[in-house]
Amino acid sequence: MSDIVDTQRLCFTFIWKIENFSFVPMLNGTIESPVFTADNLYETCWCLELQPTGCYQDKKDIDFRLRKTKMGPKYINLDYELSILSSGDTKVKSVTESAFRFQSSNYLGRPFRISPDEIFNRGEILLGDTLTVQCKMWHHEKQCLEAGFSLARTRISAQRKSFTWKIDNFSTLEINGRKSLSVDLRPTLNLILTITLYTTDTPTYEEIIRIKVEGNKEEELDFIILLGISVQNVNDEAVYHSKDEFKLSKGREEWRFPLILNKKQFASNKDLLLPDDALSLKCLLIVSKGIIVLNEIEHTTYGADAALDLEAALIKTIESPCVGKEVHSRSNSLTSDLRHLFEEKHLADVSLRVHNEAFPVHKAVLAARSSVFKTMFDTDMKEKFTNTIEIDDIEPNTMRQFLLYIYCDTLENIQWENACSLYLAAEKYAVLGLKEWCSSFLKMNFSLTNVCEILVLADMLRDEELKNSAQNFIQNNDTVIMNSNEWKHFAQKHPQLTIETLTSLYRNEKLGKGKFPTLLALSPIIQKIIDVFFLFLSERICDK
């Protein structure tokens, strides 16, 4: 390992932003960046690999590696630098390699090791819970003719929920007494958590307060849970902070939170900590299935634009991703009033008739939320004069949820099947916010049995991001999915999309993991493509 590298030369710079990085240490397996092509380095293809538990036996560090994939010359000597960046372009830690010889495809560079404490104990590194990794690459013997830059983003699914838990009559809580709070994370996740505060005593007969968390999940996948709790005093200040993480899985559906409080401390500071004998706990809950819902190259540039785009990528303010928005548990009078208006049907001036079921609604609300409804009411369509709109391609339950979103910007008790129907309704009536919500929900709720149906929906609605995510999920679980009845049914009904998906899987393997370097080794995937292709042809011949 050497630091003697002329870093002022023209190079190719790759920036990788990993959103919701807090979940990475609890994930299994390798996380890969999107594959990027460095045209100024003989059109070679590369990616970065992240190993959450390290490459060595102690499994304590997080490791990053540069990997050459199957493109460009067979051998290339590189100088390269891997760095973890904080705000702006400040390098927190970096490693430089000089004249490293990358040989055949799938060849890995040396690991760049960093301890989790170096990342998580410095707030300026994880702004918005996003880690920024930079890789700079130079040809060792030759000068690049122009600079190159590529920006990639990987997002791990996450739902945030912040709330204040107020426990009244706290001083009357006796030994083994309990207070519980149910936290419902539906419809985005099929998960209900129960947080229980209870008192117990120590061998010295001191009363202490402990907290445990239990999960009631209906999912086959595990959940990763990050929970932060602090006591909120009379001045609205957070004291006695504590946080913990836990993987909720079959057989591990309960854990004890590390926050331990001495009840005597509260008694002696009750004016500050127990106003009106109420204990207030400020909670931040973040839950993930550990699924990557976005993994893409955002843009690539060369020449003078490369330096400008690199600077813009490093100074841009980091925002929380749309699927990770905080959900605040507080009353909202406008939402409550609109929900009351919807449920009471007061002053409704148009009716939606759905399979003989009528939904009295308000033109002004529908027109404000949907450009399609606005056009209906603004033009001389028959709906403008009859005040009745006949709808026969949406089920009543779906329409009820659709209208709840129109009025209240919220959804209740959503399963993936509901989300598919709602997505179609949102597409028909051009409700963009609902379309984005459904797409994000479906990306977070792939399973081995539903991913083919979601892929068909994404293809039909031209949602490329959802489609790519579904194909990536199939690639990561190819052995199980491609031997399932769902896949056989999908291949029979959608042969063209099946061929496209298998071709995409082959292309990803060829450019990315490099598992299939020869035609002979590719035979399983090629055989599947051939089988589906001939099935497609035979059905066409039968039709004629």
Secondary structure, DSSP 4 states (H G I P E B T S, - for coil): ------TTS--EEEEEEEESGGGGGG--S-EEPPPEEEGGGTTEEEEEEEETT-SSTT--SEEEEEEE-S-S-S-EEEEEEEEEE-STT-EEEEEEEEEEEE-STTEE---EEE-HHHHHT-TTTSGGGEEEEEEEEEESSS--SS-EEEEEEEEE--EEEEEEEEESSGGGPPTT-EEEEEEE-TTTSSEEEEEEEEEEE-TT--EEEEEEEEEEE--SS-EEEEEEEEEE-TTS-EEEEEEEEEEEBTTB-EEEEEEEEEHHHHHHTHHHH-GGG-EEEEEEEEEE---EEEEEEEEEEETHHHHHHHHHHHHSPP---GGG-EEE-S--HHHHHHHHHHHH-TT--EEEEETTEEEEE-HHHHHHH-HHHHHHHHTT-HHHHH-EEEE-SS-HHHHHHHHHHHHHS---S--HHHHHHHHHHHHHTT-HHHHHHHHHHHHTT--TTTHHHHHHHHHHTT-HHHHHHHHHHHHHTHHHHTTSHHHHHHHHH-HHHHHHHHHHHHHHIIIII----STTTTHHHHHHHHHHHHHHHHHHHHH-
